[in-house]
């Protein structure tokens, strides 16, 4: 056991050394490493697909939920998407060294606040091999080393991905320990990562509500909390019904296993008699099961809400539909039952839209748009570390700037404080 702990601490110490090298590396070198990762992922596609097939088979045998199996899946299209996202990220402006504030004090001291990397970032996540690549590239782009715990479901896929990326990083002249995985340490490794204060500077959990709660509760390392996505669409009385149908269908069915997929539709009572049957029919024809806590006008056979009630994150072809009296009731419902992730209003009433955008307390609020746009790639960040649902430091999709801290640089000419 002592040797096991020594190996774990040695890995984190190597990450610290890598972080120091990355922190002073030129942007061109870090970007070259990211470009190299894109090429390495493409070159290793056959090995990645073979490992992923093994993980998927083990997942099916273990009874992994369909939503998690979809998250776990890599195919040719998704691998190409990973490489494309890496290349896009390599073209983004370098946040390291960006001047945020600058002033000269009356005594002549020159003060400059600049962005700097955190150092070593740990990430604990589940069944998401695409996240493995996104995290590595964002860490390199922001000058950080990253330690990954990707979970047993994707262990074989992640091992191939990390090996390919480490080779690319080394070929760019940077330490291969810039990206490391602790999957071989199992569940114990996740616990140790949470307690590695002094060796790890920041921890980000991505996954189920249970995983995130455990990390937030048990970690001694500072945590940026990413949240589950109980995502809402409110169809206001002034909504265009054709637009509402398009938005709801896209937000629910375009991809169900992700945190920005729609989970609850709220309909203004004034239009419920026409809107609810139309929405329910369109969703049911797309294969979606409707859930409700009471009879819905014009809808037969709705299933009950289930154990989670209005707070259920289905991550499947299921959606809850409810009727609310007015805009105030919709805002109250979203703030009470949502997870402060993403919520949208469909309306042609500018005043109603303004109130919803101002009063809904979520990381991303939308007007007449699908919630599926809450994504680092869609926001132009290349990729994302996760969607932060907290209010400290970062909120919403986290890209390169969100993985930096700041430092003050003070230049003087011999000043002393009187």
N, C-alpha and C positions, 0 to 999 in steps of 0.2 A: 504493500500500500504506500509506503514512504517513497519507493522508486516511482510509483505512479504519480504521486504528487510532485516529485522532483521533475518528472517529464513535463507535467502540465505547466509548472512555473517556468521551466526552461523555454517552453513554447511562447509564453507570454513575454518573457524577457527578450526573446528574439524579435517579437512584434514591436517592443519598445525601441529596439535598435533600428528596426526598419522604419518606424515612424520618424525617428530623428533624421534619417537619410531623406525620407520623402519630404519632410518639412522644409528642407533647404534645396531640394531638387528643382531645377528649372521646369517651368510649365511644359516646354517643348518635350522634355524627356518623359514626363508623366503622361502627356498626351500620346507620345509614341508607344508607351506601354499599353495604353487603352486600345490604340489602333492594332497593336500586336495581338491583343486579346480577341478582337473581332476576327482576325485571320485564324488564330489558333482554334477558336470555336468552330469555324467553318471547316478547318482541316480535320478536326476530331469528331465531325458529325456522326460518322458511322459508330465510333466507340461510344459516343454519348447516347445515341439511340439504342444501342444494345444494352447499356447499363440501365437506361430508363425503362426499357421493356422488362428487365428483371425486377426493378422496383415496382412497376405497375402490377406485375404478376403477384408479387408478395403482398402488395396492398389489397388486391382483390381477395386473395386467400385469407387475409386478416380481417376482411369485412370493412375496409375503408369506405367511407361515404362517397357517393358519386361526385359531390362537389370537391372533395379533397382529391379524388382520382383525377378530376379535370385540372386541378391546380398542379398536380404532380406530372401530368403528361407533357412531354416534349415531342414534337414532330418536326418535319423538315421546315414547315412554315414558321414555327415558333423559334427554332434555332436561327433561321435567317433573320427573324425579328430581333433576337438578342444581339446578333452581330451588327445589324443596322442601328439599333439603339446605342451600342458602344461607339460606333463611328460618329453618330450625331453628338454624343456627349463629349467626344474628343474635340469637337469644334466650338464648344461653348467657352465663353470668357473664363479665365482663371480667377477664382475668388481670392486666392492666397495673396496677401500683400495689398489688397484693395484698401484704399484710404477712405474711411468712413467720416471722420471729422478731423479738423486741423485748426489750431489757433496758436497765437503767440500771446503769452501773459504779459502784463505790464512790466514784470521784472526781467523780461527777455527770454524766458524759457519757452521753447517751441514744443508743442504737444501735438502728437499725431496718433489717432486711433486706427489700427489696421486689422484686417481679418487674418487669423492664423488657424492652422489645423488644430483639432482637439488632441490628436496623438494616436491612441489606440482605441478603436471603436469595436465593441462586441455586439453581435446581433444574434438573437435567438428567434428562430422561425420554424415553420412547419410545412413540409411537403410542397415546397416552392423552389424547384431548381432554377427557374428563371431569375429568382431573387438573388441567387448565389452570384450570378454574373453581374446583375445590376449593382449590387452592393460593392463588389470588387471595383467596378469601374468608377462609381461615385466616390469611393474612398480614395482611389488614386487621383481622381480629378480634384479632390479637395485637400490632398496632401496627407491623408491619414492612412495608417495601417488598419486592417480589419481582421477580426477573429470571428469565424462563422460557426454557429451550431445550427445545422439545417435539419436535424431530426432524423430518426431511423428510417422513415418512409422513403426518403430520397437519398439515402446514404451512398448508394453505388453511383448514382448519377452525379451527385455532388463531388465525389472523389475524382471522377474523370474530369469534371469541369475545373476543379481547383488545380489539378495537376497540369492541365493544358494552360491555364492562366498563369500559373507560377513560371512555366517555361517562357511564356511571352514576356513577363515582367523581367525575368533574368536576362533575356536577350536585349531588352532595352537598357540594361545596365543598372537596374534597380534591384534591391534585395527581394528574393523570391518569398521571403517571410512577410512581405507587405500584405499578402493574402494568405491566411491559414485557416484550417478547419479543425475543430475539436470533436468532430463526430465520433472518432475512435474512442473517446472517453465516455461515451454514452450519456445517460441522464445525469450521472455524477458530474460530468463535465459542465453541463448547464448550471448546476448548483455552484460549482467552483467559480465559474465565470461571473456569476452574480455576486460572489464574495471577494472578487479580485480587486478590491479598491487599492489604488496605488500602482497597480499594473495595467488596469484598464481605465480609460478616462471617461467613457460614455457607453451606455448600454441601450440598445433599441430592441424591444420585442415586437414580433409580427406574427399574428396567428389568431387563435381562438381567444375568446374573452377569458377563459380559464388560464391560458398561458400568460396573457398580458397581466392579469390580476396577480398571478404568482410572482412574476418578475417585479412588478411595482411594489408588492408587499415585502418580498424577501431580499431584494437586492440592496447591497451596501454601496454599489457603484451608482452614480447619478444616471437616471433613466429618462429618456424621452418616450412618452407613452403614445403608442399608436392604438387606435380603437377599433372595435367591431363596427360594422356598418348597418345599423338599423336606419335605413335611408327612406325618406318620405318624398312623395309628390302630392301637392295640394292643388286640386282642380277648382279654381275659384268660379264664382257665378259668372264672371265676365270672361271666362276662358273660351277659346276657339276649340270646339270639340274635336275636329279633325287633328289639330295640333296636339291636343291632349292625348289622343289615341296614339299618335306617332311617338311622342315622348315616353309615355308609359310603356309601350311595347318595347321600345329600344332599351329603356332603363332596366326593364325586368328580364328580357329574353336575350339580349345581345351576347351576354355572358353572365351566367347566374352565380358562379362560384367566387366572385370577387367582392371586395368590401364596398364598392360603389354601386353595386346592383340594387335596384329598387326593392324594398320589402313591404312598404305600406303606401296605399293610395287613400287620400282623404278627399271627399267630394263635398262641396258646398250644398247645403240642403235645398237651396232655391233651384238648383239644376239637377238634383239627384235623380228625379223621376226619369229624365231622359239620358243623363250621362252614365249613371251606374250600370244599367243594362247594356249600353253600348260598350263600355269599358270591359265589363265582365265577359261579354260575348267575344270580343277581340282577344282577350287574354286566354279564355278557354279554348278558342280555336287554335291558339298558338301552343296549347298543351299545358297551360298554367292552371293550377288548382287555386280556387278562391277561398279565403278564410274570412270569417266575420264573427262578431260577438252577438249579433242580432240579425233579424231578417233584413235583407237588402231589397229595395224596390226593384221588381222585375227580374230577380235572380233566384233560380231554384238550385238547391243542392249545394249551397256553400258549406264548407267544412268549418268546424269550430276553430277558434284561434289557437288552441293548444296550450301546453304548460307555460310557455313563455309569454303568453298574452300578446299585447301590443309591442312588447320588447323583443320579439323573436327575430333573430337573423337567420333566415331560412337557408340562404346560399343554394337554392334549388328552385325548381319551377313551381314555386308557391308564393302567393302574395296576399296580404291582408287588405281588405277594403272597408272603409268606414265612412259614415256620413256625419258631418259636423255642422253646427248651426251657422257659423260665420267665420270670418277671418280670425277674430280673437280666439275662438275655440280651436282653430287649426294651429295657430302659433303655440297655444298652451299645450296641445297634444304633442306637437313635435318636440318642444323643449322638455316635456315630461318623459316621454317614452323613447326619444331618439338617443343616439350615442354621440351627438355633436360632430358628426362626420360630414355628410352632404345632404342638403334638402333643397327642393325646387318648388316654385309656384308657377302654375300655368294660368295666365290671365292677360287680358288686354287693358286692365285697369292699372294705370301707372301708380296711382296712390296706394292701391293694395299691394302692388309689387314692392314699392318702396318700404312700406311697413314690414312686410315679410322679410325682406333683405336686412332691414335694420334690427328687427326684434327676435328673429330666430338665432339662437346662440350655437351656431355650428361653424366648423372650420371652413366650410365652403357653402355658400348659399347661392341659389341660381334663380333666374327668371326665364321662363320659356326655353329651357334647355334640358337635355338628358343628363342625369346624374353620372352617367358613364364617362363624362369628360373630366371628372376629378381623378387626375392621373398625371404623374410627372412627365411622361412622354407627351401627352396631349397639351399640357401647359407649357411645353417647350423646354423642359428641364433635361431632356434626353432620357432620363429614367428617374426613379425615386427610391429613397430609403424606406419610405412608408408614408402613410397619411397620419400626421400628428393630430390628435384630437384634444390635446392639452393646450394651455394658454401660455406656458412659460417657454421661452427661447424660440420655439418653432411651432407653427400651426399650419395644417393643410399639407399638401404634397411637399416632401422634403427633398430638395436637390442639392447642388453643390454648396451654395451659400449657407444652407441650414446645417451643414456639417463642419462649419467653422465657428470658432470663438473669436474673441478679440484680445488685443493687447494694446497698451498705451506705450508709445515711444517718446521719451522726453529728452531733448537735447538742450544743453546749457553751455554757459561760458564761465563756469565757476560760481554760480549763484549758491548762496546759503540762506536758509530761512531765518529771519530775524526773530 
